[in-house]
Amino acid sequence: MRYDLAGKTVLITGAARGIGAQVARLAAARGAQVALVGLEPELLNQVAGEVGGFAYAADVTDQSGLDSAVAATVDRFGRLDVVVANAGIANLGTVATGPVDALVRTVEVNLVGAMRTVSAALPHVAEAKGHVLIVSSAAAFTAMPGMAAYCGSKAGVEQFGNVLRLEAYHRGVTVGTCHPIWIDTDLVRDIRADLASFRYAQKRLPWPLNSVISVEQCAESIVRGIERRRRKVYVPRSMALVQALRPIVLSGFADRVIRAGGAGRLVGQMEEEVRSLGRAFGKTSVGTPTAEASLPAPERAGADA
């Protein structure tokens, strides 16, 4: 049965740009009241103005800020039916060469931020017998050098959603996780612009892992998934096949294939590119630690002097 969004209240994190902003537009077009949460007040207010929604600046790693955002949303609209935990970032570089604060921040935003968002919203969503959608990634069931914290955090998001689904069912709450491949967002464009090694590796990935999907298509899949209260949303749908083949994708055989394809050389190139950048996040990332002074020198990172 279709879950009609007309008259429902939908709270979206990471809503200032990209997937979150487009989900807000589509949900509003279907008659929903939309609350946008994020770190860029000007962009949030701009999108809120477009959709007739409500904007609240908050960091998803700040529980008091999220609690206030949820309370303000319920005070404004009188209810909260759907929460979309979408906020996410990706640090650049490997574990050996990246500052630990960048790795930790990625996990804090992607995984802990999702936990905090859901915890703040769940009592109200349960009262409305609504839906929770947590944005994971195809990275939850793949592995790519340079994305240790991102892949690890997104795998954690998937499992968090899987367990939450079982815990929340008796409250009338349905829970879905979304697994997009590369979406044409500022985050992905930043990585592609910064790292030639990433561009090369992405091109060499087999179908469908080399697909690049528009923000509009991704948001449409997410909103359709909410309307059907789906437990899994794959963007594109072929990602379901990748998840089914996870034992092979993450097998020792796959490791050997990747190593034989020159992974070591690409990793070395990536590490040098990130050192040259002098930062651990893309240009449009906000709320991330400044890493210019903390990127390890080659000898401290274990590379040849």
C-alpha distance (Angstrom), angle and dihedral (degrees) to the residues before:
residue distance angle dihedral
M1 . . .
R2 3.80 . .
Y3 3.80 115.6 .
D4 3.81 100.9 -138.0
L5 3.81 111.9 -141.9
A6 3.81 93.7 -161.5
G7 3.80 108.0 118.4
K8 3.82 92.5 4.9
T9 3.81 123.3 123.3
V10 3.80 115.8 -127.0
L11 3.83 122.5 -168.9
I12 3.81 116.2 -161.3
T13 3.79 127.6 -172.7
G14 3.78 122.3 -153.8
A15 3.79 84.9 31.3
A16 3.81 101.3 144.7
R17 3.79 94.9 88.3
G18 3.79 144.7 -9.3
I19 3.79 121.4 18.0
G20 3.81 95.2 -3.8
A21 3.79 94.4 52.6
Q22 3.80 92.7 47.3
V23 3.82 92.4 48.0
A24 3.81 87.2 53.3
R25 3.81 90.8 52.9
L26 3.79 93.9 48.9
A27 3.81 94.5 44.3
A28 3.80 90.6 50.1
A29 3.80 90.1 48.8
R30 3.80 87.2 57.3
G31 3.80 91.0 54.2
A32 3.80 101.0 -95.0
Q33 3.78 125.7 143.1
V34 3.78 105.4 -124.6
A35 3.81 131.7 -150.7
L36 3.80 115.3 -168.1
V37 3.80 121.0 -157.0
G38 3.80 125.2 -173.7
L39 3.78 148.1 109.9
E40 3.81 102.3 -90.8
P41 3.82 108.3 74.9
E42 3.80 96.5 -175.0
L43 3.79 93.7 52.3
L44 3.81 91.7 41.5
N45 3.78 91.6 53.0
Q46 3.79 90.7 46.6
V47 3.81 92.6 54.5
A48 3.81 91.6 41.4
G49 3.79 88.7 53.6
E50 3.80 90.5 51.9
V51 3.79 94.2 52.5
G52 3.79 101.0 31.6
G53 3.78 89.3 -113.9
F54 3.76 139.8 136.7
A55 3.82 124.4 -99.9
Y56 3.80 127.1 -155.1
A57 3.81 123.6 178.2
A58 3.80 110.2 -138.4
D59 3.80 139.9 140.9
V60 3.82 113.1 -123.3
T61 3.81 89.5 -138.7
D62 3.84 90.3 59.7
Q63 3.80 109.2 81.8
S64 3.79 95.3 -168.7
G65 3.80 90.3 51.9
L66 3.80 91.9 50.1
D67 3.80 92.1 46.1
S68 3.80 88.9 52.5
A69 3.81 91.8 47.7
V70 3.80 91.6 52.1
A71 3.80 92.6 45.0
A72 3.81 91.2 49.5
T73 3.81 90.5 49.1
V74 3.80 93.1 51.8
D75 3.80 90.6 44.6
R76 3.81 90.0 51.3
F77 3.80 99.9 43.4
G78 3.80 103.2 19.5
R79 3.79 95.4 -125.3
L80 3.80 146.0 36.7
D81 3.81 117.7 -141.5
V82 3.79 106.5 162.0
V83 3.79 133.9 27.3
V84 3.81 121.9 -166.9
A85 3.82 110.3 -164.0
N86 3.79 97.5 -159.4
A87 3.83 107.1 143.1
G88 3.79 112.0 122.4
I89 3.80 144.0 152.8
A90 3.81 137.0 -175.1
N91 3.79 126.4 -147.1
L92 3.78 121.5 -142.5
G93 3.77 125.1 -118.7
T94 3.77 140.2 15.8
V95 3.80 132.4 -52.9
A96 3.82 89.9 -107.1
T97 3.78 96.1 54.1
G98 3.79 104.6 26.3
P99 3.80 122.1 88.5
V100 3.79 110.7 -105.5
D101 3.81 90.7 -127.1
A102 3.80 89.2 64.4
L103 3.80 92.0 51.5
V104 3.79 91.6 47.7
R105 3.80 93.3 46.0
T106 3.81 90.4 53.9
V107 3.80 90.8 53.5
E108 3.80 92.1 43.7
V109 3.80 93.8 54.0
N110 3.79 99.1 37.8
L111 3.79 102.1 39.2
V112 3.79 109.3 13.5
G113 3.81 89.8 39.7
A114 3.80 90.2 55.7
M115 3.81 90.4 49.3
R116 3.79 92.3 49.6
T117 3.81 92.8 46.2
V118 3.79 93.7 50.9
S119 3.80 93.1 43.8
A120 3.80 91.3 53.3
A121 3.81 94.4 46.8
L122 3.81 103.2 34.6
P123 3.84 99.7 86.6
H124 3.81 90.7 55.4
V125 3.81 94.1 41.8
A126 3.82 88.6 50.5
E127 3.79 90.7 51.7
A128 3.81 88.4 54.5
K129 3.83 92.6 40.6
G130 3.77 86.6 -127.7
H131 3.77 140.1 150.0
V132 3.81 137.5 -84.7
L133 3.81 119.5 -155.4
I134 3.80 117.3 -172.6
V135 3.79 118.3 -168.6
S136 3.78 110.2 -133.4
S137 3.81 120.4 157.1
A138 3.77 145.0 -128.1
A139 3.82 80.9 -99.2
A140 3.82 86.4 77.0
F141 3.79 89.7 76.5
T142 3.81 102.6 27.2
A143 3.80 135.5 61.3
M144 3.78 127.5 -139.2
P145 3.82 126.7 172.9
G146 3.79 112.4 -108.8
M147 3.81 93.3 30.8
A148 3.80 102.9 79.8
A149 3.80 97.2 128.5
Y150 3.80 93.1 39.2
C151 3.81 95.2 49.4
G152 3.80 91.8 42.3
S153 3.79 93.8 49.6
K154 3.81 93.8 46.0
A155 3.80 91.3 49.7
G156 3.80 86.5 52.1
V157 3.81 90.2 50.4
E158 3.80 90.3 53.6
Q159 3.79 93.0 52.0
F160 3.79 92.3 43.3
G161 3.80 88.0 55.3
N162 3.81 92.7 45.9
V163 3.79 92.5 54.5
L164 3.80 94.3 39.7
R165 3.81 88.5 55.4
L166 3.80 90.4 59.9
E167 3.79 93.4 43.6
A168 3.79 96.3 48.1
Y169 3.79 101.3 41.4
H170 3.81 95.2 88.6
R171 3.82 88.2 54.7
G172 3.79 91.0 58.6
V173 3.81 92.6 -107.2
T174 3.80 120.7 133.5
V175 3.80 120.2 -154.9
G176 3.78 129.7 -156.4
T177 3.78 135.0 179.8
C178 3.79 123.0 -150.4
H179 3.81 122.4 -144.5
P180 3.80 113.5 -167.5
I181 3.77 125.0 175.9
W182 3.83 118.3 -145.6
I183 3.80 107.8 -25.8
D184 3.81 120.0 -164.9
T185 3.81 94.0 -113.4
D186 3.79 131.1 135.9
L187 3.81 88.5 -100.3
V188 3.81 93.8 58.8
R189 3.80 93.2 38.8
D190 3.82 89.8 52.9
I191 3.80 92.4 53.3
R192 3.79 92.2 46.3
A193 3.81 91.4 49.3
D194 3.80 93.8 47.1
L195 3.80 101.9 43.2
A196 3.80 125.3 48.1
S197 3.81 87.3 -176.3
F198 3.80 90.0 60.7
R199 3.79 92.3 49.7
Y200 3.79 90.2 51.6
A201 3.81 94.2 46.4
Q202 3.79 93.0 46.9
K203 3.80 92.0 53.8
R204 3.80 90.8 51.8
L205 3.80 95.2 52.5
P206 3.82 113.9 109.4
W207 3.79 121.7 -113.1
P208 2.99 127.3 -53.5
L209 3.81 93.8 19.2
N210 3.80 91.5 64.7
S211 3.81 93.5 57.3
V212 3.80 120.3 121.2
I213 3.81 113.5 -157.0
S214 3.78 128.2 -163.8
V215 3.79 121.2 -112.0
E216 3.80 88.9 -121.2
Q217 3.80 93.2 55.9
C218 3.80 91.9 46.7
A219 3.80 93.5 49.3
E220 3.80 91.2 47.6
S221 3.81 89.7 54.0
I222 3.80 91.1 49.0
V223 3.80 94.7 49.8
R224 3.81 91.2 45.1
G225 3.80 88.4 50.5
I226 3.81 90.8 52.5
E227 3.80 91.3 48.5
R228 3.81 89.0 54.1
R229 3.81 93.6 38.3
R230 3.79 88.7 -128.9
R231 3.78 120.7 -173.3
K232 3.84 91.9 -145.5
V233 3.79 129.7 30.3
Y234 3.81 115.1 -170.5
V235 3.81 121.1 -165.7
P236 2.96 104.4 -136.1
R237 3.80 102.4 13.2
S238 3.80 90.2 -124.2
M239 3.82 87.5 75.4
A240 3.80 86.2 78.8
L241 3.81 87.0 68.1
V242 3.80 91.1 51.3
Q243 3.80 90.4 52.0
A244 3.79 91.0 48.9
L245 3.81 88.7 52.2
R246 3.81 93.9 47.2
P247 3.83 93.3 117.6
I248 3.82 87.9 60.2
V249 3.82 96.2 38.7
L250 3.81 90.0 54.4
S251 3.81 97.3 37.0
G252 3.78 129.3 117.9
F253 3.79 87.9 -109.6
A254 3.82 90.4 58.4
D255 3.81 89.5 48.9
R256 3.81 90.2 54.9
V257 3.81 92.1 48.1
I258 3.82 91.3 51.0
R259 3.81 92.4 47.6
A260 3.79 91.3 47.7
G261 3.79 88.6 52.6
G262 3.79 92.0 64.1
A263 3.79 101.3 -92.1
G264 3.80 92.1 150.9
R265 3.79 92.9 56.6
L266 3.82 91.8 46.6
V267 3.80 91.9 48.8
G268 3.79 90.7 52.2
Q269 3.80 90.5 48.8
M270 3.80 91.0 48.8
E271 3.79 92.1 50.9
E272 3.78 91.2 52.1
E273 3.81 91.7 47.6
V274 3.81 92.4 51.7
R275 3.81 91.4 47.9
S276 3.80 88.8 52.0
L277 3.80 91.4 50.2
G278 3.79 91.1 54.0
R279 3.82 92.4 -149.1
A280 3.77 136.3 84.5
F281 3.82 100.6 -144.6
G282 3.78 138.3 49.1
K283 3.79 121.7 -89.5
T284 3.80 94.8 -104.1
S285 3.81 96.6 47.1
V286 3.78 113.1 115.2
G287 3.79 131.4 -163.9
T288 3.80 92.5 28.7
P289 3.80 128.8 133.2
T290 3.79 116.8 -97.6
A291 3.78 105.8 -113.5
E292 3.80 104.8 177.5
A293 3.79 93.5 107.9
S294 3.80 96.6 38.0
L295 3.80 105.5 54.6
P296 3.82 104.8 117.3
A297 3.78 119.4 -114.6
P298 3.82 113.6 -116.5
E299 3.79 94.6 -102.0
R300 3.80 92.8 50.3
A301 3.80 90.1 48.0
G302 3.78 91.2 57.0
A303 3.80 96.8 -104.5
D304 3.78 124.6 133.2
A305 3.82 113.2 -84.2
